Amino acid sequence: MSTATLLAAVLIAFGLLGVVVPVLPGLVLVAGGVLVWALAEGSATGWTVFGVAVAVLVLGTVVKYALPGRRLKEGGVPGITLAAGVLLGVFGFFVIPVIGLPIGFVLGVYAAELLRLGGHAGAWPSTVQAVKAVGLSMLIELAAGLIATAVWIAGLILA
């Protein structure tokens, strides 16, 4: 195994980890890993694999935002509520490293909906809807990263 292939594998692994742990730029690292391999490979196969992997990652990124966003709009969760969740999530990340992000997000969404709707009965369903949307977004991103990784592995076999 060449050094470039090993470096590509490490970047891809960290990229897939970055999908789950939102500190790392997940799909960017996956694309970077495939790019490192394509540069070292220097063949039509390498560049084709890179192009297909990037197309999968771009499509995954578009779907990652479009589908959950549409579901949130259908569920009546406003953008300001999500902004509150993101802000408190970022704050939570620094207070309780890593796990503070999801905890802060849920608390931020719940607090914003509690203020907006005036009670637990209305705030909780919106919070659950927002958490489901974020989970769906992560699953879509992970699927795109795994498909791009499979394309890269197929390229390794073909090259």
Buried (B, 14 or more C-beta within 10 A) or exposed (E): EEEBBEBBBEBBBBBBBBBEEBEBBBBBBBBBBBBBBBEBBEEEBBBBBBEBBBEBBEEBBEBBEEBBBEBBEEBEBBEEBBEBBBBBBBBBBEEEEEEBBBBBBBBBBBBBBBEBBEEEEBBBBBBBBBBBBBEBBBEBBBBBBBBBBEBBEBBBEEB
